[in-house]
């Protein structure tokens, strides 16, 4: 695959906000390329910070990204963990409420976000879970001032960070 085809792979990935596995990428490429060739291109894009790897082995997904987007993807994954924990233990909302109060004290400029989180915490659980896990711009912005990351145990946090890899 010629170097200019790296852009083609990147364009294919840009059409998939949830990322793609290598076989899915290969199906979208014309002319067809071998798997080792695709891996070389993906490694090159990863080393340039234009692709991030999510997961391991057969579950590996590739995302077109800028280096700054990696933190947003990590935040989304962390909030996925939070959502699962809240489903199993809704009492954890009290921990988030306390954390939200602390955030209000240390960052009064975040009142817009804090008020929105308060509405979500006090509202129906399905709305809160949707905001925690949806990949929208609004949810991503809100997650930047989230009271929920405290609910992610350190071993889960480490797993999230290890699962989203960029070239160092």
Number of C-alpha atoms within 10 A of each C-alpha: 13 8 9 8 15 17 13 14 20 20 12 19 23 16 12 13 12 14 22 22 16 17 10 13 18 18 11 13 14 9 9 11 12 9 12 9 12 21 12 13 20 21 18 16 21 23 14 15 19 19 28 27 24 26 15 12 7 8 10 15 20 24 26 26 21 14 16 9 16 22 14 16 21 19 22 21 20 25 23 18 21 22 24 13 15 18 13 10 10 12 11 15 16 11 13 20 17 12 18 21 13 12 18 17 12 9 11 10 11 14 14 12 18 21 13 12 23 17 13 18 18 12 11 10 15 12 12 18 19 14 20 25 21 14 15 10 9 10 15 19 12 18 22 13 18 20 22 23 17 13 21 18 13 10 9 13 18 11 13 21 18 15 17 21 18 19 15 7
